[in-house]
Structures are given as C-alpha cells and as structure tokens.
Amino acid sequence: MLSSDEADEPDPSMWLRQLVLRGFQLMPPVRDGSGELEALIYVRPHGDVIDIVEVLAEDHVRAARVPRRGEIRTDDSAAYWRVAGGVIEVVDQVLALPESLIRV
C-alpha cells in the first residue's frame, strides 16, 4: 500500500504519455546484449527539425532539437537546443518548445 508521501509524488509515466499525445513516437526500446532495457527514445519530426527525448532512467533524461537531415546527429554542434535532467523537468521543457526555434 502507498504511503501518503508516495501518493503525492508525481508519476513520471504521465509526462511520457504527454509526449505521445503531442506527436512523439516511441521507438523500439534499446536493450543490452542480455535483453535488459537501456533506454526509451521518443522522436517527433516536424518541419526542418526533429525533437528527440532519450530516457535512460527516471532521473537521467536527455532531449535535443536537431536539424532534419539524412541522419540524426546528437552531438552538441548539431543541436539547436538541448537539455538534461529528470523526466518531469525535461519533458516540461520539451513540451514548452515552440514549433520551430527562431534563428537570428
């Protein structure tokens, strides 16, 4: 049974469901050689960019907006925007992104 403290904590899976509701697609899970889950990756291509969210653990999530080209590069030089942190923090920032970033 959940304690009152546990019941008050937000459920990170609710944030991940918000990604899907906003057009992100869950890619096949990344597994290691023994079949253990390593990462969940969500992608949303739109316009000339692709938004990527990589969930390695509840407290280890990375997200980036990269140019839409023939390949997805996630190195710093290719990203227009990136963030790392916990599920709730990162997904909130991803969902707050405008459709396209203004470039000067």
ABEGO torsion letter per residue (X at the ends): XBBAAAAABBBAAAAAAAAAAAGBBBBBBBBBAAGBBABBBBBBBBEABBBBBBBABAABBBBBBBBBBABBBABAAABABBBBEBAAAAAAAAAABBABBBBX
